[in-house]
Amino acid sequence: MASPATSLQDVRERIDALDARIVPLLAERFACAREAARFKSGAAEVPAPERAARVVAQARALAEAHGAPPDAVERVYRALIDAMIEIELRLHAGRAP
């Protein structure tokens, strides 16, 4: 963890630096969703609620282990999963995401 900030500007710069690391990881995760769509025979296989539940549970556990609020992390992950499902559904419908 970084040393405590001495100003709001320090905090904002740290957030910007984190975003510069997070967004490429999100891009990689979205690429995985596009790749996963290739292995699903149709749109009915896309939602995979049991997989989503496992991913959310894992994210909550990681949040707790790292001192992040599990409920907030869950909301972020549910939004991420919804966006990934939308991409896969669009691919199965023949529309580019």
N, C-alpha and C positions, 0 to 999 in steps of 0.2 A: 504494500500500500504506500502511496506517496505521502510525503510529509504534509502536515496540516497546511491548508491555504492561509495566506496572509491577507488576501483580498478577494473580492468577488471576481475580479479579472483572473486571478489564479485559478479559481474554481471553473470559470468558463473555459479557460485554456485547457484545463485537464479534461473537461467534458468534450471539447473539440478533438483532443488527442484520442480519447476513447472512441468517439464516433468514427474517427479515421481507421480504427482497428475493427470496430463492430461491423460497419457497412460491407467491407470485403468478405467478412465471414457470412453475413446475410446473403450476399451474392452467391457465395459457394453453396449455401443451404438451398437457395432457390434453384440453382443448377441441379442439385440433387433431386429436387421435386420434379423438375422436368425429366430427368433421367428415370426416376421411379415410374412416371407415367407410361414409359415404354414397356414396363413389365406388367402392367395391369391390362387385362383383356377388354375392359370397358369402363364407362363412367361409374357403374355400380360399385366397382372395387375401390374407387378413389377415396371416399371418406374414411374408411378404416377406423371406426370409433375406438376399437380396443387398442390400436396402435397409438392413437391420439391420447388416450387415457394414460398409457405407459409413458409417453413423452412428457405429458404434463406432470405426472407423479415424479419423474426423474428431475424435471426442472425445479419443482418445489423442493425436493431433497437437496439439490445443488444450491438453491437459494438459501436454505437454512444453513448449510455447511459453510457458506461464504458470507453470512450475515446480511443477506438481502431479504426484503419482505416477501415471503412465499406467495401471498395473495396477489401482490403486484406482479411478480414474475409469472404467476399463472395467467393473469390477464394478458400480459405481453405474449406469452406462448400460445394462448388460445387465438389471439389475433394473427399470429404468425402461421399457425396451422390453418386457419381459415383462408389466409392469403395463398398458402401452398395448395390447398384443395381447389381454390378458384383457378389457379394456373393449370393444374392437372386436368380439371374439367374442361377448360378451354382447349387444351391440347387434344383431348378425346373428342371434342366437338369439331376439331379441324380449324380452330381459330388460334392464331398466335397469341401468346400471353403478353 
